[in-house]
């Protein structure tokens, strides 16, 4: 009987403790939990000194914060110090999914939700800001950017920090309203910016790497000049894997994903098998633009084919800012062959670490931490830096034409 009473008392204390944690939706509580989990990651061991310095600052910054947008921003800044771009934070609430948007009742409910109203509205005169930003040059990060049939945004430097605020100026997007802060851009070196904010299509809290070059958001696609075609993005969006002859001596291959899960993995396996014995051209253009990676279960199949091809022929690999993770590793492995050339612009810089079932809901149950559990030391020198192409291509000219011209001039 005494044992039963003792067990019941301990169980009751556990429940009370759990309820206390749930009710304590402070940023400090989320930070403490996240810090404990981060210390088990391989990137913490590599970047411990930088991380501990950042943790001391963030600990002070979040003292009086709840578990809202400002907390989300600070915790993402902390994770930058790991120099591990696979470590990330997301909102648990996925926001206005396509299923919700198709249901008028559910969509209206979402418009009255906490997440819909979670994004700050800076006290700033939109007309005055628009007038000032119009004066910015194409090379400045600050300015007005457009996305056709979606919205225009204003990017301006924060007065208190080195960050840039991204505010909605005009919107055709039913989720976002004029005056809302859609992103905070946090510089972290090598012209990379961590974009912390909300998904354009759902308002889910997200964070991702971004670069702005020549008036173009290379990830989000916003542009200062809508009339200019951005040729750095992937072509043939209807196909993940594609083979096309572009001249008697040159074949074009697109590998748009290295996903290790079906149905993409099966599609990739079939595509790679179809190439065996069929690559008879002198030159091969491999398009890895917008390939966000995946795993070796997929990419090893293509590597096996190209390794044979490279013995007597040339491979020209196209990469861009959205070439990431395993696709970056793949490009690097090919670059070690003498007759392989990398062309395009710098890759994403997310290739030194790997995620293996390391997801955690933070105590307030608003945020999901995705942490890494495996290190690839060979690629550490490229993390948060990306792989520089051998040949830089202009984003205002057709990349395939530029590669064809390069081949002609160098063969």
C-alpha positions as CSV (number, residue, x, y, z in Angstrom):
1,X,0.0,0.0,0.0
2,X,2.8,2.4,0.9
3,X,4.6,1.5,-2.4
4,X,1.4,2.4,-4.3
5,X,1.0,5.7,-2.4
6,X,4.7,6.6,-3.1
7,X,4.3,5.7,-6.8
8,X,1.1,7.8,-7.1
9,X,2.8,10.8,-5.4
10,X,5.8,10.6,-7.8
11,X,3.5,10.2,-10.8
12,X,1.5,13.3,-9.6
13,X,4.7,15.3,-9.3
14,X,5.7,14.3,-12.8
15,X,2.3,15.5,-14.2
16,X,2.5,18.8,-12.3
17,X,6.1,19.3,-13.6
18,X,5.0,18.6,-17.1
19,X,2.1,21.0,-16.9
20,X,4.4,23.7,-15.4
21,X,6.7,23.3,-18.4
22,X,3.8,23.5,-20.9
23,X,2.4,26.6,-19.1
24,X,5.8,28.3,-19.1
25,X,5.8,29.3,-22.7
26,X,8.7,31.7,-22.4
27,X,11.5,31.9,-24.9
28,X,13.9,31.1,-22.0
29,X,12.3,27.7,-21.6
30,X,12.6,27.0,-25.3
31,X,16.2,28.2,-25.3
32,X,17.2,25.9,-22.4
33,X,15.7,22.9,-24.1
34,X,17.3,23.7,-27.5
35,X,20.7,24.3,-25.9
36,X,20.6,20.9,-24.3
37,X,19.9,19.2,-27.6
38,X,22.4,21.3,-29.6
39,X,25.2,20.2,-27.3
40,X,24.7,16.6,-28.6
41,X,25.2,17.6,-32.2
42,X,28.5,17.1,-34.2
43,X,28.5,20.7,-35.2
44,X,28.5,21.8,-31.6
45,X,31.8,19.9,-31.0
46,X,33.3,21.7,-34.1
47,X,32.0,25.2,-33.3
48,X,31.8,25.1,-29.5
49,X,33.7,28.3,-28.8
50,X,31.6,30.4,-31.3
51,X,28.4,28.8,-30.1
52,X,29.0,29.5,-26.4
53,X,29.7,33.1,-27.1
54,X,26.5,33.4,-29.1
55,X,24.6,31.5,-26.4
56,X,25.6,34.0,-23.8
57,X,24.3,36.9,-25.9
58,X,21.1,35.2,-26.9
59,X,20.4,34.1,-23.2
60,X,20.3,37.8,-22.3
61,X,18.3,38.8,-25.4
62,X,15.4,36.4,-24.7
63,X,14.9,37.0,-21.0
64,X,11.6,38.8,-21.4
65,X,10.4,37.2,-24.6
66,X,7.5,34.9,-25.1
67,X,7.4,32.1,-27.7
68,X,6.6,34.4,-30.7
69,X,8.3,35.9,-33.7
70,X,11.1,37.6,-31.8
71,X,12.0,34.4,-30.0
72,X,12.0,32.5,-33.3
73,X,14.4,35.1,-34.7
74,X,16.8,34.9,-31.7
75,X,16.9,31.1,-31.6
76,X,17.7,31.1,-35.4
77,X,20.5,33.5,-34.8
78,X,21.9,31.2,-32.1
79,X,21.9,28.3,-34.5
80,X,23.9,30.3,-37.1
81,X,26.8,30.1,-34.7
82,X,27.0,26.3,-35.3
83,X,28.1,26.9,-38.9
84,X,25.8,24.0,-39.8
85,X,23.1,25.0,-42.3
86,X,21.2,21.7,-41.9
87,X,20.4,22.7,-38.3
88,X,17.1,24.6,-38.5
89,X,14.0,25.8,-36.8
90,X,10.4,25.7,-38.2
91,X,7.0,26.5,-36.9
92,X,5.1,23.3,-35.9
93,X,1.9,24.9,-37.2
94,X,2.1,24.4,-41.0
95,X,-0.2,27.3,-41.6
96,X,-2.6,27.6,-44.6
97,X,-1.9,24.3,-46.4
98,X,-3.5,23.8,-49.8
99,X,-6.2,21.7,-48.1
100,X,-7.1,24.6,-45.7
101,X,-7.1,27.1,-48.6
102,X,-9.6,25.0,-50.5
103,X,-12.0,25.0,-47.6
104,X,-13.6,28.5,-47.1
105,X,-14.6,27.8,-43.5
106,X,-11.1,26.5,-42.5
107,X,-9.4,29.3,-44.4
108,X,-11.5,31.9,-42.6
109,X,-10.6,30.3,-39.3
110,X,-7.0,30.5,-40.1
111,X,-7.3,34.2,-40.9
112,X,-8.4,34.6,-37.2
113,X,-5.6,32.4,-35.9
114,X,-2.6,33.4,-33.8
115,X,-0.2,32.4,-36.6
116,X,-1.9,34.6,-39.2
117,X,-1.3,37.6,-36.9
118,X,2.2,36.6,-35.7
119,X,4.3,38.8,-37.9
120,X,5.2,42.2,-36.7
121,X,4.0,45.5,-38.3
122,X,6.8,48.0,-38.0
123,X,5.8,51.6,-37.3
124,X,6.9,53.1,-40.6
125,X,5.2,55.2,-43.3
126,X,4.9,52.9,-46.3
127,X,4.7,55.8,-48.8
128,X,7.9,57.5,-47.5
129,X,9.7,54.1,-47.3
130,X,8.7,53.4,-51.0
131,X,10.0,56.8,-52.1
132,X,13.3,56.2,-50.4
133,X,13.8,52.7,-51.6
134,X,13.2,53.6,-55.2
135,X,16.5,55.6,-55.1
136,X,18.6,52.5,-54.3
137,X,20.8,51.1,-57.1
138,X,20.5,47.6,-58.5
139,X,23.7,46.5,-56.6
140,X,22.3,47.5,-53.2
141,X,20.6,45.0,-51.0
142,X,18.1,47.7,-50.0
143,X,15.4,48.5,-52.5
144,X,12.0,47.4,-53.9
145,X,11.6,43.8,-55.2
146,X,8.7,42.3,-57.1
147,X,7.2,38.9,-57.7
148,X,4.7,38.8,-60.4
149,X,1.1,38.2,-59.4
150,X,2.2,37.9,-55.8
151,X,3.6,40.9,-54.0
152,X,6.2,43.7,-53.9
153,X,8.5,44.0,-50.9
154,X,10.8,46.6,-49.5
155,X,14.2,45.7,-48.1
156,X,15.8,48.3,-45.7
157,X,18.6,48.2,-43.1
158,X,17.6,48.1,-39.5
159,X,18.7,51.1,-37.4
160,X,19.5,48.9,-34.4
161,X,21.3,45.9,-35.9
162,X,23.1,44.7,-39.0
163,X,19.9,43.0,-40.1
164,X,17.6,43.9,-43.0
165,X,13.9,44.2,-42.6
166,X,11.7,42.9,-45.5
167,X,8.2,44.5,-45.4
168,X,5.2,43.9,-47.7
169,X,4.6,47.1,-49.8
170,X,1.7,45.8,-52.0
171,X,0.1,42.3,-52.0
172,X,-2.0,40.2,-54.2
173,X,-1.3,37.3,-51.9
174,X,-4.4,36.7,-49.7
175,X,-2.2,35.6,-46.8
176,X,0.0,38.7,-46.6
177,X,-1.0,42.3,-46.0
178,X,0.7,45.6,-46.6
179,X,2.9,46.6,-43.7
180,X,3.7,43.1,-42.4
181,X,7.3,42.1,-41.8
182,X,7.6,39.0,-43.9
183,X,11.3,38.4,-43.3
184,X,14.3,39.5,-41.2
185,X,17.5,39.0,-43.2
186,X,20.5,38.1,-41.0
187,X,24.0,38.3,-42.7
188,X,26.3,35.4,-41.8
189,X,29.3,35.9,-44.2
190,X,30.1,35.3,-47.8
191,X,27.1,37.3,-48.9
192,X,24.7,34.8,-47.4
193,X,21.6,35.9,-45.5
194,X,19.5,33.9,-43.2
195,X,15.9,34.7,-44.1
196,X,13.8,34.3,-40.9
197,X,10.0,34.8,-41.4
198,X,7.0,33.1,-43.0
199,X,6.3,31.0,-46.0
200,X,4.8,33.0,-48.9
201,X,2.3,30.3,-49.5
202,X,1.2,29.3,-46.0
203,X,2.6,31.7,-43.4
204,X,4.3,28.8,-41.6
205,X,7.4,30.1,-39.7
206,X,10.5,29.1,-41.7
207,X,14.2,30.0,-42.0
208,X,16.5,29.4,-44.9
209,X,19.6,30.6,-46.6
210,X,19.3,33.4,-49.2
211,X,21.6,35.4,-51.4
212,X,20.8,38.6,-53.3
213,X,22.8,39.3,-56.4
214,X,22.2,41.9,-59.1
215,X,18.8,42.8,-57.7
216,X,17.6,39.2,-57.5
217,X,16.7,37.0,-54.5
218,X,18.4,33.8,-55.7
219,X,16.2,31.5,-53.5
220,X,12.8,33.3,-53.4
221,X,13.0,34.8,-56.9
222,X,12.0,38.4,-56.1
223,X,13.6,40.9,-58.5
224,X,14.1,44.6,-58.7
225,X,13.5,44.6,-62.4
226,X,10.6,42.3,-63.4
227,X,11.4,42.6,-67.1
228,X,14.8,40.9,-66.8
229,X,14.8,37.1,-67.3
230,X,16.7,35.2,-64.6
231,X,18.4,32.3,-66.4
232,X,20.1,30.9,-63.2
233,X,16.9,29.0,-62.3
234,X,16.2,25.4,-63.3
235,X,14.6,24.7,-66.7
236,X,12.1,22.0,-67.7
237,X,10.1,22.2,-64.5
238,X,7.8,19.5,-65.6
239,X,10.6,16.9,-65.4
240,X,12.9,15.9,-62.6
241,X,15.1,13.7,-64.8
242,X,15.6,14.5,-68.4
243,X,17.9,13.6,-71.3
244,X,18.0,15.7,-74.5
245,X,20.5,15.9,-77.4
246,X,21.4,19.5,-78.1
247,X,24.0,18.9,-80.8
248,X,25.7,15.9,-82.5
249,X,28.5,16.2,-79.9
250,X,26.7,17.3,-76.8
251,X,24.0,15.7,-74.6
252,X,22.0,17.4,-71.9
253,X,21.0,15.7,-68.7
254,X,18.9,17.1,-65.9
255,X,19.0,15.7,-62.4
256,X,16.6,17.8,-60.4
257,X,16.6,15.8,-57.1
258,X,18.7,13.1,-55.3
259,X,15.9,12.1,-53.0
260,X,16.4,8.7,-51.5
261,X,12.7,8.0,-51.1
262,X,10.1,6.6,-53.5
263,X,8.7,7.5,-55.9
264,X,11.6,9.8,-56.8
265,X,14.3,7.1,-56.0
266,X,12.6,4.6,-58.4
267,X,12.3,7.2,-61.1
268,X,16.0,8.1,-60.7
269,X,17.1,4.4,-60.8
270,X,15.1,3.9,-64.0
271,X,16.6,7.0,-65.5
272,X,20.2,6.1,-64.7
273,X,19.8,2.6,-66.1
274,X,18.5,4.1,-69.3
275,X,21.8,6.0,-69.7
276,X,24.0,2.9,-69.6
277,X,25.6,2.4,-73.0
278,X,23.7,5.3,-74.5
279,X,26.1,8.2,-73.7
280,X,28.0,8.3,-77.0
281,X,28.6,12.1,-77.2
282,X,31.9,13.9,-76.6
283,X,30.4,16.4,-74.2
284,X,27.7,16.1,-71.4
285,X,26.0,19.0,-69.7
286,X,24.7,17.9,-66.3
287,X,22.1,20.4,-64.9
288,X,22.0,20.4,-61.1
289,X,20.3,23.7,-60.7
290,X,17.7,23.8,-57.9
291,X,18.7,20.2,-56.9
292,X,18.2,20.4,-53.1
293,X,20.0,17.1,-52.5
294,X,18.9,13.9,-51.0
295,X,21.3,11.0,-50.4
296,X,23.9,8.7,-51.9
297,X,21.3,5.9,-52.4
298,X,20.2,8.1,-55.3
299,X,23.2,10.0,-56.5
300,X,25.6,7.0,-56.5
301,X,23.7,5.6,-59.4
302,X,24.4,8.6,-61.5
303,X,28.0,8.8,-60.3
304,X,28.6,5.3,-61.5
305,X,27.4,6.2,-65.0
306,X,29.4,9.4,-65.2
307,X,32.6,8.0,-63.8
308,X,32.8,5.7,-66.8
309,X,31.9,8.5,-69.2
310,X,34.5,10.8,-67.8
311,X,37.4,8.5,-68.7
312,X,37.3,9.7,-72.3
313,X,34.8,12.5,-72.4
314,X,33.9,15.9,-70.9
315,X,31.3,16.8,-68.3
316,X,30.0,20.3,-67.7
317,X,28.0,20.7,-64.4
318,X,25.6,23.6,-63.9
319,X,25.0,24.7,-60.3
320,X,23.2,27.6,-58.7
321,X,22.4,28.9,-55.2
322,X,19.7,26.3,-54.8
323,X,22.1,23.4,-55.5
324,X,22.4,22.1,-52.0
325,X,23.4,19.3,-49.7
326,X,24.0,15.9,-51.5
327,X,23.9,17.7,-54.8
328,X,26.8,19.9,-53.7
329,X,28.7,16.8,-52.5
330,X,28.1,15.3,-55.9
331,X,29.3,18.3,-57.8
332,X,32.5,18.3,-55.8
333,X,33.2,14.6,-56.4
334,X,32.8,15.2,-60.1
335,X,35.1,18.3,-60.0
336,X,37.9,16.1,-58.9
337,X,38.0,14.7,-62.4
338,X,40.4,16.6,-64.7
339,X,37.9,16.8,-67.6
340,X,35.0,18.1,-65.5
341,X,34.1,21.8,-65.3
342,X,31.7,23.4,-62.8
343,X,29.7,26.4,-64.2
344,X,27.0,28.7,-62.9
345,X,27.1,30.5,-59.5
346,X,28.0,29.6,-56.0
347,X,26.2,26.7,-54.4
348,X,24.1,26.7,-51.2
349,X,26.8,25.8,-48.6
350,X,24.9,23.1,-46.8
351,X,27.0,20.0,-47.3
352,X,29.1,19.1,-44.3
353,X,26.4,17.7,-42.0
354,X,23.5,15.3,-42.2
355,X,20.1,14.9,-40.5
356,X,19.3,11.4,-39.2
357,X,16.0,11.4,-37.2
358,X,16.9,14.3,-34.9
359,X,13.7,16.4,-34.7
360,X,12.5,17.9,-31.5
361,X,9.4,19.9,-30.5
362,X,10.4,22.8,-28.2
363,X,8.5,23.0,-24.8
364,X,6.0,25.6,-25.9
365,X,5.0,23.3,-28.7
366,X,5.3,26.2,-31.3
367,X,8.6,25.4,-32.8
368,X,10.3,22.3,-34.3
369,X,14.1,22.0,-34.1
370,X,15.8,20.0,-36.9
371,X,19.3,19.1,-35.7
372,X,22.1,17.1,-37.4
373,X,23.6,13.9,-36.1
374,X,26.3,13.1,-38.7
375,X,29.4,15.0,-39.9
376,X,31.1,14.8,-43.3
377,X,34.6,16.3,-42.5
378,X,35.7,16.3,-46.1
379,X,33.2,19.1,-46.9
380,X,33.6,21.3,-43.7
381,X,35.6,23.9,-45.7
382,X,32.5,24.5,-47.9
383,X,29.9,24.9,-45.1
384,X,28.3,28.3,-45.2
385,X,30.6,29.2,-48.1
386,X,29.4,27.0,-50.9
387,X,31.3,25.7,-53.9
388,X,32.6,28.3,-56.3
389,X,32.2,27.4,-60.0
390,X,35.2,27.2,-62.3
391,X,33.3,29.4,-64.6
392,X,30.8,32.1,-63.4
393,X,27.8,32.4,-65.7
394,X,25.7,35.6,-66.2
395,X,22.1,35.2,-64.9
396,X,20.8,37.5,-67.7
397,X,21.9,35.2,-70.5
398,X,20.7,31.7,-71.3
399,X,23.0,29.3,-69.4
400,X,22.8,26.5,-72.0
401,X,23.9,28.9,-74.7
402,X,26.7,30.1,-72.5
403,X,27.9,26.5,-71.8
404,X,27.7,25.7,-75.5
405,X,29.9,28.7,-76.3
406,X,32.3,27.7,-73.6
407,X,32.6,24.2,-75.0
408,X,33.2,25.6,-78.5
409,X,35.9,27.9,-77.3
410,X,37.7,25.3,-75.2
411,X,37.6,22.2,-77.4
